[in-house]
Amino acid sequence: MKEIPLEQVQEGDILARDLTSSNGAVFLAAGSILSAPALTRLKKMGIQNIAVKAKNPEDNAEAINKLLQLLEERFSGTENNPYLQEIKSIVIDHLKKPE
């Protein structure tokens, strides 16, 4: 998760934190996929920076799949080592855990 200027936010980015007014009203909830109309509305509201998770869920899934493939390669040949298999399992759980 990173906070970036609204001008750099792209359609399809995922909101990492709730966007709220000064009185606590939620404009957009965390996890919302930002659409072009939502970005236009945020600009009109004077929002300058927002926190985003990833460009879009498909990009994130593709990156996770690549990391899982690399993990399999790195741990090949360790099937008989319970300690390394436990480490591998922990990493897999971490990668598959939703943000």
Sequence and secondary structure as in RCSB ss.txt:
>XXXX:A:sequence
MKEIPLEQVQEGDILARDLTSSNGAVFLAAGSILSAPALTRLKKMGIQNIAVKAKNPEDNAEAINKLLQLLEERF
SGTENNPYLQEIKSIVIDHLKKPE
>XXXX:A:secstr
 EEEEGGG  TT BB S EE TT  EEE TT B  HHHHHHHHHTT  EEEE  S HHHHHHHHHHHHHHHHHHT
TT TT HHHHHHHHHHHHHHHS  
